[in-house]
Amino acid sequence: KAGVTQTPRYLIKTRGQQVTLSCSPISGHRSVSWYQQTPGQGLQFLFEYFSETQRNKGNFPGRFSGRQFSNSRSEMNVSTLELGDSALYLCASRQGQAITEAFFGQGTRLTVV
Amino acid sequence: QKEVEQNSGPLSVPEGAIASLNCTYSDRGSQSFFWYRQYSGKSPELIMSIYSNGDKEDGRFTAQLNKASQYVSLLIRDSQPSDSATYLCTILSGSARQLTFGSGTQLTVLP
């Protein structure tokens, strides 16, 4: 059974640009959550999608957005990139909202220069 | 007060010893508790989940939960150098139904 797949693995962008990250959950999993991990702040929750609907949102500016498709794949978009957006972006999938164990993808390492 | 508090370490133990990792949480409504292991440069890997008070054992790992004290711990018996990693205490908050992570405890097992 394939795990959670995130693409791309590495990305370098310039300040002011926008970026889109992709996450394909484990087959049969309908919940996808996104996290930002930095050395200073640890793992911070961005948002969660379940059945194409955003169910929870963390405390991030509106430049961070996401969506989920009917096949449960999810994308995260960051507009007007800032240097501080450099981080490891992780997505995690769960089978459903009542199923609490979450499994992470390998992450996308974003560097903003 | 942080929602999930862990000793950041670093914690060093000799090979073969027991490593004890501790965590407290603030949301009394939390029902699900997890420990993730994260190697440097890698993504977190789920190693233990615990939902009720008491101990849960899986191989060399034992998770302990005390909801009255809002305390979760992870014991690693016969620690190996390959156990050297950061361990993240994680709860599923009762109200928001989202995972909240501690800042992690960095464990080093010395050969």
Interface residues (C-beta under 8 A of the other chain):
Chain A: S33 Y35 G42 L43 F45 E48 R55 N56 G58 L88 L90 A92 Q97 T100 E101 A102 F103 F104 G105 Q106 G107
Chain B: S32 F34 Y36 K42 S43 P44 E45 L46 S49 L88 L92 A96 R97 Q98 L99 T100 F101 G102 S103 G104
